[in-house]
Amino acid sequence: MARETIIAILTRNDAEWIAVFGSYARGSANPSSDIDILVRFARKKSLFSLVRIEDELARALCMKVDLVTENAVSPYLADAIYRDAVVIYDAGGLPHIFTTSLMPY
C-alpha cells in the first residue's frame, strides 16, 4: 500500500525515478522511523512545490517523510544513500548521479 501511494503521488508530480533509502530500505525501521525517499523529477521543482509534495506524502502515509531530490544529494552522502536505495519506480534510465559518477571510469 505505501509503495503504491508513494508512486502515485510522485508520478502525478512528474517523478521519473523513485527510491526508498535509510531504515525502511535496510529493513530496520521502527514505529518512530521516518521514510527517506529519493526522487528524480522530469522538471525542476520549486522549494514550495517540494514542501507541498513532502507534506502530501506525510499525510497519506501517516508518518514523517524526508523527500530528497537527486540534485540535492551531497557527494559526501551519495555512496551511503545509493548503497541503501531500493528503487520502487523507474520510468527508464539510470539516475543522473550514477552516470556522472561513473563517467571517469
FENBELNOR-V169621 format. One record per residue. PHI is phi in whole degrees, -180 to 180 (999 if undefined). PSI is psi as a letter, one per 20 degrees, with the letter a starting at -180 (NA if undefined). D_LAST is the distance of its C-alpha to the last C-alpha in whole Angstrom. Layout:
BEGIN
((PHI PSI D_LAST) (PHI PSI D_LAST))
END
This chain:
BEGIN
((999 g 39) (-62 g 37) (-59 g 34) (-64 h 36) (-65 g 37) (-60 g 34) (-62 g 33) (-61 g 36) (-67 g 36) (-73 h 32) (-69 h 32) (-63 h 36) (-106 k 34) (74 k 31) (-72 p 28) (-103 h 26) (-151 p 24) (-137 p 25) (-140 q 24) (-105 p 27) (-136 r 25) (86 b 27) (-62 h 30) (-67 h 31) (-69 h 28) (-82 i 28) (79 k 32) (-116 j 33) (-69 q 35) (-123 r 39) (-58 h 41) (-97 j 40) (-70 q 37) (-90 r 35) (-115 p 33) (-99 p 29) (-123 p 28) (-105 p 25) (-142 q 25) (-117 p 23) (-98 q 26) (-67 h 27) (-128 q 28) (-60 p 28) (-109 q 31) (-74 r 33) (-60 g 34) (-59 g 37) (-64 g 36) (-64 g 33) (-65 g 36) (-63 g 38) (-65 g 36) (-61 g 35) (-65 g 39) (-62 g 40) (-63 g 37) (-61 g 39) (-67 g 42) (-69 h 41) (-93 i 40) (57 l 42) (-159 r 40) (-70 p 38) (-123 p 35) (-109 o 32) (-99 p 30) (-121 p 26) (-85 q 25) (-56 h 21) (-68 h 21) (-92 i 23) (-71 p 21) (-67 p 20) (-59 h 17) (-73 h 19) (-106 i 20) (-56 g 17) (-59 g 16) (-65 g 20) (-65 g 20) (-72 h 18) (-66 h 19) (-82 h 22) (-59 p 22) (-117 o 24) (-71 p 24) (-113 i 27) (-156 p 27) (-147 o 24) (-78 i 25) (131 p 22) (92 r 19) (-86 q 16) (-59 q 17) (-54 g 15) (-63 h 14) (-66 g 12) (-68 h 10) (-76 h 10) (-74 h 8) (-94 i 6) (-54 g 5) (-65 i 4) (-97 NA 0))
END
